[in-house]
Structure formats: structure tokens, C-alpha cells
Amino acid sequence: MNMEAFILGCGGMMPLPYRHLTSVLLRRDGDLFLFDGGEGTQVSLRRLNLKWKKINAIFVSHTHADHVTGLPGILMLSAQVERTEPLYIYGPPKIAEYIETSRKVLDMYINYPIIVKEITAPCIVHHGEDYYIRCFPLDHTKTCVGYTLEELDRPGEFNPEKALQLGVPVGPLWGQLQKGNNVQNSEGKTVRPEDVMGAKRSGRKFSFVTDTLYKNTIAKEVQGSDLLICEGMFEDELIDQAREKKHMTASQAATIARDANVKRMCMIHYSPRYTDKELPKLLEQAKKIFPAAELSKDRMHIEIPYED
């Protein structure tokens, strides 16, 4: 099952000609999850030829303009196609008011269900058969949350030689064992999945953290992430400004990645004071703490493979 992230916008505060505002799309097999929707989100979706009309759910970190101004356009465009599935929108207090006010003021034509749920972190906000999406509190100038998508453990590898040794013939019974069901072998004896399956294999974890004062508790929330998208808004020399505005420096993002033992960390939500030519300074500072740190950029594609 494929899982991949698309950086739709990596900027903070205000858009630049080459940098849209913060938004990340996570595609997991046939499901599409949007994390924040800053200005320019639609543009990147179109340029990447992503099926925005099939977005299952939107997860909003907070209701500052640079994280939500792209949402009304997405809601309106989704009504231009034959959509019947509900669109879920999750976020902290005020997200329901923002969506409802936008619909009224813009006189939106909406022909599909929109279900808005205001959340109180920490909690599980959305789930499927083999995954769940959880939120946790951050510390910003207004209520703000981070998110993780975590997959459940996968079954171990099926051992066909063992199955044959236990008298289970090739065919549908093998599939039943792999689904976790007991079967009867050719002699009428019960064969259990654990008799022919290896140890369970871990699922994947994606984490999204932006707009927060540095907190050492964040590392626990994103522990072991295969991919962490994390705000790295300022250089270390501006740490006082970061504290005042309740944002983080590149080194603080790297500290979270290191302490959480993540596999990959891409910074996002850069201050508009940094041009693309100046961003390497942030990367240099982050790499001193977490050598695998990366700079995200608009329309960047990141695959999130299984470890085994």
C-alpha cells in the first residue's frame, strides 16, 4: 500500500511568488488527507494533477489566515464535480464558524455533505480499518494542534512451506490464514494463523507540526515517525523573536526530530524574510543537530515506504 506526501505550500505568514502558504496532502492508497490549506493550495493541487475532488478529510492546525485561506476555494470547486461522499473537516475551536461564515458570505453552492468537527486535543479525530489520526496540543498564540497518522501493525509474512507441512493445501485456505482466521487442514486438524505467519510488522507514521513554541513533549507525540513535517521558521539568531511569536527555529525542529528518533524530517512554514537562496542557512543549523534534516519546497513529493 502506497503512502506519500505532497508539499503544496511551505511558506508562513505571507505567500511569495515562488512559495505558497502551508499545506500538505497525504495520499494513502485511495485516501487523500489535507493538512492545513493556506493560500495557493489549489494551484499546487492542479500543478501536481492531484485528485483534489477526492479529498476525504481536512485537518486544520489552527485558524490563522495563512493556514485556512485556501479552504473556501477547495470547498467550492468540489461542488463542480459529481461528489456524493462527505468531506470531513477537523480543527480546533473557530473552525466551524470559519467554514460556516465562508459559505454564507461567499454564497457557496455546495451539493455534498460537509461535516465539521471541532476537536479538543489530545484525542483520536479520524480512523479507518487499519489506521487512525490523532491530534495533540501545541502552544501558539491561539489554540493549535499537531497531527499524526499512525497505521496499525501489519500481519507477518506468510510461510507457504510451513502451511504445506501442516497439511494446508494451496488455495483459499491460505488466504484465510493470512486474514487471521483459523482453518482446518486435510486431516481435519485446526491450523492457526500464528502457526504459519511471521512476527507482526510495524505500520508507518506521519506527523505534522507547525506554529508552536518549542516544547520537549512534542518529541513524544511524533516518536518514531517515518516522516515528520515540522515548522522551522527562523534561524537560531532570531530565537527571541520566535519565542515572542510562539514559533520555532530550525535547530528546535531538528531537536524534536533527533529526540523523537524520526526517520525523515522536512522543515516547513518558513518566514518570508528568507528567500530560497537564504534557506540553506536554516538547513545548515538543523543538520548540526539532526543530519537527516531537509528543506521542504512547494510541490515536493515524498514517498513513505514500509521499513520491511
N, C-alpha and C positions, 0 to 999 in steps of 0.2 A: 504494500500500500504506500503510495507516494505521499510525502508531505513536503511542502516547500513554501517559502515566504517571499513576498514581493514588497520591496520598499517603494511605496507610492509617493512618499514625501519625507524628507529628512530634516526639514528646516523648523525653526522655532520662532515665535513672535510675529514675524512678517515674511511673506514669500519674496523670493528673489527670482530674477529671470530664468535661472537655471536650477532653482531649488524650491519645490512645493513644500507646503506645511505638513506636519507629521501625520502619517497614515501608513499602516502596514496591512497587507492582505495575506492571510494564511490559507493555503489550499491543502486540504487533507482528503485525498481521493476525490470524491464528488462534492465535498462540503467546502464552502467558502466562508471564512470568518474575517471580518474587517475590524481592526483595532485602531480606533480614532479615525476621524475623517476631516482633516484640515483642508484648507483651500487648495485646489488643484488635484484633489483625489480623482475626480472624473477624468481629467486629462491623462493621468498616468494609467488608469484602467484602460482607456481607449488605446493609448500608445502601446500598451503591452498586450492588447487584444484579449483581455481577460473578460470572462462572462459575468459582468457586474450584476446582471439581472438575476443571477442565481445565488447571490449572497444570502446565506442562511441567517446570519446574526451579526450585529454590530456591537462592539464592546467599547464604551466610551470611558476614558480615564477621568475626565472632568470637563466642565462646561466652559472653559476659557475658549475664546473665539478661534485661536489657532489650532484647535483640536476638533471643532464641530462645524465650521462654516461650509465645509464641503458636503455635509449630510443632506440638506434640503434638495440639492440637485439630484443626488442619488435616489431619493425617495420619489421625486417627480419622474425621472427617467424610467424608473422601474415600472411606472404605470403605463409607459408607452409600449410595453410588450405584454404578451399574454401570460401574466403571472397570477397564479392562484394560491401558491404557498405563502404562509405568513412570514413576515420579516420581524425578527425579534431584535429589540434594541435594549441593551443593558447599560446602566450607568448610575452614578451617584445622584443625590437629590438635585433637582432642577432640570434633569434631562427630559422628563415627561413634559414639563412646562415649555421647554425649548422646542420640542418636536411639535407639540400642540399649537403653540403660538406661530411657528413657522408655517404650519398647514393652513391656519386661518388667515394670516397676513398675506401669504403668497397665493391664497385661494387655490391650493393644490387639488388636482384631480387625482385621487387615489382609488384604485379599483382592486386592491388586495388588502388583506389584514395586516396591520402594523400593531405589534404587541410591545409596548414599552414597559419595562420593569425597572423601578428604582431599587438599588441594592444597598445593603449595609455590610461593609467588609468587617471581618472575613466571612466568606460563605462560598458555596458552590452555586454558580449562577446559571450554568447550562451543562447539559450532558447528553451523551449518546450511548450506544450499546457498549462501546469499548473505550470511551474517553470521558473526561469531564473538564470543565473550565471553571477555575476558581479565582476569586478576587481577594486582594489583601490591602490593608490601608497604607497609604503613603502620607507624606507631610508636606503639603503645599499651601498656597495662600487661600485656597478653597478646597473643599472635600475632593480628594483624588484617590484613585485606586490603581493598583497594578494587577496584571492578569497572568495566569499560567494555564496552558492546555497540557494536560497530562494523560497519556494513554495507559490503559491497564496492561498488566503483564500479558504477554502472548504465550500460547502453548509452546512446549519444547518441540524439538524436531522429532518427526515420526521415524521409527526404526522398522523398515519393512522386513528385514531379515528376522528380527525378533518376533514380529507378527506371524510370519510363516512358521517359525519354530514352535509357536504356541498354538498352531493349528487354525489360524485365521486366514482364509483364502483371499487372494486378490479380488477386490470388488468393493461393493457398497459398505461392507463392514469396516473396511479401513477408514472410510470417511467418517463413520460413526465414532470410531475411536479418536480420531483427530478432533472431533467436535466435543469430546469429553464424555461420551456415552459408553457404558459397558456393553459388551456383545457376547454372544455365545459362539464358541468355536465349533469345529466339525464334530467334536465329541460331546457337545452339549455343556462344556465347562465355561465358566464365566472368565472373560478376559477384560481387565480394567485398563483404562487409558494410561495409567501410570506404569503398566507393565510394558508398554511399547513406545512411550513418549519420553523424551529427554527432559531435563530441568526447564522450568519456565524461563522465558526470555523477557527482558525488560522492554517496556514500551518507550516512546520518545516524549520529550518535554520541551515546550516552547514557552518563553517568558517575555513579557512586555512591561517595561518600567520606564516611565517618563514623568517629568515635572514633580520633583520631590527633593526635599532636603536629604542629605546623606543620612542613612540610618543603618546601623550594623545588623539590624533584624531583617533587612531586605535579602541578605545573602541566604538566610534560612529558607525564605519563601521560594527563591529561584534555584535552590540547591540542585546540582546535577543536571541543569538544563542542557539540552543538546544545542539550543540556540537561545541566547539572551539578547534581546534588543533593549538597549539601555541608554538613557539620556547621558550625554557628555557635553554639556552646553558651553562650559567655559574652560579656559586654561587655568592652571594652578595659581598663577599670579592674581587672578580675579576671584579667589576663594571668598573674600569678604562680600563681594557683590553677589556671588552665588548664594551665600547664606542669607543675605538680606532678601533676595528674591525667591528663596526656597527652591533653588536648583542645585545641580551638581557639576563638579569639574570632571574632566576626563580621567584624572587619577582616581577620583572617588568611584567612578563607574568601573574602572579596572580593579579596584579593591574589592568591590562586590563580586565581580567575575572570578577573581582569584579565590576569595573566601568561600564562594559557592561551588568551586570546582566545576565550572561550566566548561563545555567542550568548545563553544564558539561564542564570542561576544562582539556585536556590532553596535557602535555608538550612533545616536540619532539626536534630533532636536538641537541642532547647532544654533548658537547665537548668530543673528545676521551680521554681526560685526566681522565674522570670519568669511572671507572669500574662499573658493575652493583651493586657491594657492596657499592659503594660510592654515587650512585644516590639518595638514601634516604635523603642525606643532602639537595639536591635541593628541594625535596618534602617537607621536614620539613620547609624550608624557605618560600616556596609558600603557605603552609597551614596556616601560620600565618596571611596571608592576604586574602586568598580565601580557606576556609576549605575544599571545594569540589575538590581541585586540585588533579590531578592524574599523574602518570608517564606512558607514553605510552611505549610499548615494541614491538619488532618485532612479527608480526603475531597476534597481539591483535585484537579481534573482538568487535566492539561497536555497539549496536543497538540504533537507534534513533527513539523512538516511538512518536506517536501523544500524545499531552497533554490531549486531550479529544476525 
